Amino acid sequence: MRLGLHIANFTWPDGAPRLGAALAEIATAADEAGFERISVMDHLWQIGVIGPPEHEMLEAYTALGFLAAHTKRAKLLTLVTGVVYRDPGLLAKAVTTLDVLSGGRAMLGIGAAWNEEESRGLGLLFPPTAERFERLEEALRICKQMFAGDETAFEGKHYKLDRPLNSPAPLSRVPILIGGGGEKKTLRLVAKYADACNLFPVPDIERKLDVLRKHCDDVGRDYDEIEKTVIFNFALSTGVGEIVKQFERFAGLGFTVVHGGVRNVHDTSQFEVFQKELVPAAEAL
């Protein structure tokens, strides 16, 4: 099992003047501690479960480019890109740029988007749910095509690309992760297009996995080739032993990545615990 760090809160001591320096310290510490991947949210306002919208929030792909310059090993991604925030051609280019500049460490995390208030506030496209999922499927097809270097014209219901040129090409095969546990649409898209899924640790998480397995059977996909990632709160105050028990539970369900946040992440001394105890414990599972 591997660990991922999700950075969702940028409201730290000293505010914006030191935000860049603090983020660099966090990224370097997490990379050196052995986190296999680092993610940021794709939001432009802070979300309600973390803080008020006025709290600091960084644009995702600018932030990931910054993280690329301050890490050497960790994969980099959004958890997850809102499909309607960028047209697919631009999104594929942004992820490819991240991959090239990071030495082949980009992933594409993507979902149907949900924050209507944020979108309306900034004048961004936010169509009804059904259309967002239609756009998500088209975006997945376009990104896979562009990552593969296929310049064939694309014409869908919502997007038309005359020549989806993508130069330079990614250095690696960019993995695609779809976030969300919607059983009728999201998990079916995972089965059809994704290399990985990302689920919340809800009480019926085992049933979510069973639904994904059924979708894989329906589309002729090998369920086991899809990486299963679970969101997790690394609450160090509960003790290493309790966290490892949760790792063991998730491993038993077939999850291979535990990905989540660290309270007061700007206090980088906490990463010593991960380096010495939690990363080795996870890797042993």
C-alpha positions in Angstrom: 0.0 0.0 0.0 1.1 3.5 -0.8 0.3 6.9 0.8 -0.9 10.1 -0.9 -1.0 13.6 0.6 -3.9 15.8 -0.2 -3.4 19.6 0.4 -6.8 21.3 0.6 -6.3 24.1 3.1 -3.9 26.9 2.3 -4.9 29.2 5.3 -1.6 29.0 7.2 0.3 31.3 9.6 1.7 34.5 8.0 -0.9 34.3 5.2 -0.3 34.8 1.5 3.2 36.5 1.8 4.6 33.2 2.9 2.2 30.8 1.3 4.6 29.8 -1.5 7.5 29.2 0.8 5.3 27.1 3.1 4.0 25.1 0.2 7.5 24.4 -1.0 8.5 23.1 2.5 5.4 20.9 2.7 6.0 19.4 -0.7 9.7 18.7 -0.1 9.0 17.2 3.3 6.2 14.9 2.0 8.4 13.8 -1.0 11.3 13.0 1.2 9.0 11.2 3.7 7.9 8.8 1.0 4.5 9.9 0.0 3.9 8.3 -3.4 1.7 11.2 -4.7 0.6 14.7 -3.8 -2.7 16.3 -4.8 -4.6 19.6 -4.6 -8.2 20.3 -5.0 -9.5 21.9 -8.2 -11.4 24.7 -6.6 -11.1 28.4 -6.8 -12.9 29.2 -3.6 -12.5 27.2 -0.3 -15.2 24.6 0.2 -17.6 24.7 3.1 -16.4 21.6 4.9 -13.0 23.2 5.3 -13.7 26.9 5.7 -15.5 29.9 4.3 -15.1 30.7 0.6 -12.9 33.8 1.4 -10.1 31.6 2.7 -7.0 31.2 0.6 -7.3 28.9 -2.4 -4.8 28.3 -5.2 -5.6 27.5 -8.9 -4.8 23.8 -9.2 -2.6 23.4 -12.2 -0.5 26.5 -11.4 0.0 25.0 -7.9 0.9 21.6 -9.4 3.5 23.1 -11.6 5.0 24.8 -8.5 4.9 21.4 -6.7 6.7 19.8 -9.6 9.7 22.1 -9.0 9.9 21.2 -5.3 9.6 17.4 -5.5 11.5 14.7 -7.1 9.6 11.5 -6.8 5.9 12.0 -6.0 3.2 11.8 -8.6 1.1 15.0 -9.0 -2.6 15.4 -9.6 -5.8 17.1 -8.8 -8.3 15.4 -6.6 -10.2 16.1 -8.8 -10.4 18.4 -11.8 -13.9 19.7 -12.4 -14.6 18.8 -16.1 -16.4 22.1 -16.9 -13.6 24.3 -15.6 -11.4 23.8 -18.7 -12.2 22.6 -22.2 -10.7 19.1 -22.7 -8.1 20.2 -25.2 -6.7 22.7 -22.8 -6.9 20.2 -19.9 -5.0 17.6 -21.8 -2.3 20.2 -22.7 -2.0 21.3 -19.0 -1.6 17.7 -17.8 0.9 16.9 -20.5 2.9 20.1 -19.6 2.9 19.0 -16.0 4.1 15.5 -17.0 6.9 16.8 -19.2 8.1 19.4 -16.7 7.9 16.9 -13.7 9.8 14.2 -15.6 6.8 11.9 -16.1 5.0 12.3 -12.8 1.6 13.6 -13.8 -1.8 12.0 -13.3 -5.2 13.2 -14.4 -7.7 13.2 -11.7 -11.2 14.2 -13.0 -14.8 14.3 -12.1 -18.1 15.9 -13.1 -17.8 19.0 -10.8 -20.3 19.9 -8.1 -19.7 23.5 -6.8 -22.4 25.5 -8.4 -21.9 28.5 -6.1 -18.2 28.8 -7.0 -18.9 28.4 -10.7 -21.7 31.0 -10.8 -19.7 33.3 -8.7 -16.8 33.4 -11.2 -18.9 33.1 -14.3 -17.8 29.5 -15.2 -19.9 27.1 -17.1 -22.1 24.9 -14.9 -24.7 23.0 -16.8 -27.1 20.5 -15.3 -25.9 17.2 -13.9 -26.7 15.1 -17.0 -24.8 17.4 -19.3 -21.8 17.5 -17.0 -21.6 13.8 -17.2 -21.9 13.9 -21.0 -19.0 16.4 -21.0 -17.0 14.2 -18.6 -17.2 11.2 -20.9 -16.3 13.3 -24.0 -13.4 14.8 -22.0 -12.1 11.4 -21.0 -12.1 10.3 -24.7 -10.4 13.5 -25.8 -7.7 13.3 -23.1 -6.9 9.6 -23.8 -6.7 10.4 -27.5 -4.4 13.4 -27.0 -2.2 11.6 -24.5 -1.8 8.8 -27.1 -0.8 11.3 -29.8 -3.8 10.6 -32.0 -4.6 13.8 -34.0 -7.8 12.5 -35.6 -10.5 15.2 -35.5 -13.0 14.7 -32.7 -16.6 15.8 -32.9 -19.0 15.0 -30.0 -22.1 16.5 -28.7 -20.4 19.2 -26.7 -16.8 19.4 -28.0 -15.3 19.7 -31.5 -11.6 19.5 -32.1 -10.4 19.9 -35.6 -6.8 18.7 -34.9 -6.1 17.6 -31.3 -2.3 18.1 -31.6 -0.4 17.6 -28.4 3.3 18.4 -28.7 5.4 17.5 -26.8 3.8 14.2 -25.9 3.7 13.1 -22.3 6.9 11.4 -21.1 4.9 8.6 -19.4 1.5 7.0 -19.9 -0.6 9.4 -17.9 -2.9 7.5 -15.5 -6.5 8.7 -15.3 -8.3 8.7 -12.0 -12.0 9.4 -11.7 -13.3 10.6 -8.4 -16.7 9.9 -7.0 -18.8 6.9 -6.0 -22.0 7.5 -8.1 -23.1 4.0 -9.0 -25.0 4.6 -12.2 -22.7 7.0 -14.0 -19.4 7.6 -12.2 -18.4 4.0 -11.5 -19.4 3.0 -15.0 -17.1 5.7 -16.5 -14.3 4.3 -14.2 -14.9 0.8 -15.7 -14.9 2.2 -19.3 -12.0 4.7 -19.2 -10.1 5.0 -15.9 -6.9 3.6 -14.5 -8.0 4.4 -11.0 -11.0 5.3 -8.9 -11.1 7.4 -5.7 -13.8 6.6 -3.1 -14.8 8.1 0.2 -14.7 5.7 3.2 -18.5 5.5 3.5 -20.2 2.7 5.4 -21.3 1.0 2.1 -17.8 1.2 0.5 -17.8 -2.6 -0.1 -21.0 -2.3 -2.1 -19.4 0.5 -4.1 -16.6 -1.8 -5.1 -19.1 -4.6 -5.9 -20.9 -2.1 -8.2 -17.7 -1.2 -9.9 -16.9 -4.9 -10.4 -20.4 -5.4 -12.0 -19.7 -2.4 -14.4 -16.3 -4.0 -15.3 -18.1 -7.2 -16.1 -20.6 -5.4 -18.3 -18.0 -3.6 -20.4 -15.4 -6.4 -20.5 -12.9 -4.8 -18.2 -10.6 -6.5 -15.7 -11.6 -5.2 -12.3 -8.2 -6.0 -10.8 -6.4 -3.7 -13.2 -8.1 -0.6 -11.8 -6.3 1.0 -8.9 -8.5 1.6 -5.9 -7.8 4.8 -3.9 -9.6 5.8 -0.7 -9.8 9.2 1.0 -8.5 9.2 4.5 -7.8 11.7 7.3 -4.3 11.1 8.7 -5.3 12.0 12.3 -1.9 11.6 14.0 -3.6 12.4 17.3 -5.3 9.0 17.3 -1.9 7.2 17.3 0.1 5.3 14.7 -1.4 2.0 15.8 -4.9 3.1 15.1 -4.0 4.5 11.7 -2.2 1.3 10.7 -5.4 -0.7 11.6 -7.3 1.4 9.1 -4.6 0.7 6.5 -5.0 -3.0 7.1 -8.8 -2.7 6.7 -8.5 -0.8 3.4 -5.9 -3.2 2.2 -8.2 -6.1 2.9 -10.9 -4.5 0.7 -8.4 -4.2 -2.2 -7.4 -0.6 -1.9 -3.7 0.1 -2.7 -3.5 3.8 -2.1 -4.6 5.7 1.1 -4.8 9.4 0.2 -5.7 12.2 2.5 -5.0 15.3 4.5 -2.8 16.1 7.5 -4.1 18.6 10.1 -1.9 21.7 10.3 0.1 20.4 7.3 2.3 23.5 7.4 3.9 21.9 10.5 6.4 19.8 8.6 7.8 18.2 11.7 4.9 15.8 11.4 6.3 14.2 8.4 9.0 12.5 10.5 6.2 10.2 11.8 5.3 9.3 8.2 8.9 8.6 7.2 9.8 6.5 10.2 6.5 4.7 10.9 3.5 5.1 8.6 5.1 4.8 5.2 7.0 1.6 6.1 3.9 0.2 7.7 1.8 0.9 4.6 4.5 -0.5 2.3 4.5 -3.7 4.3 0.8 -4.4 3.5 
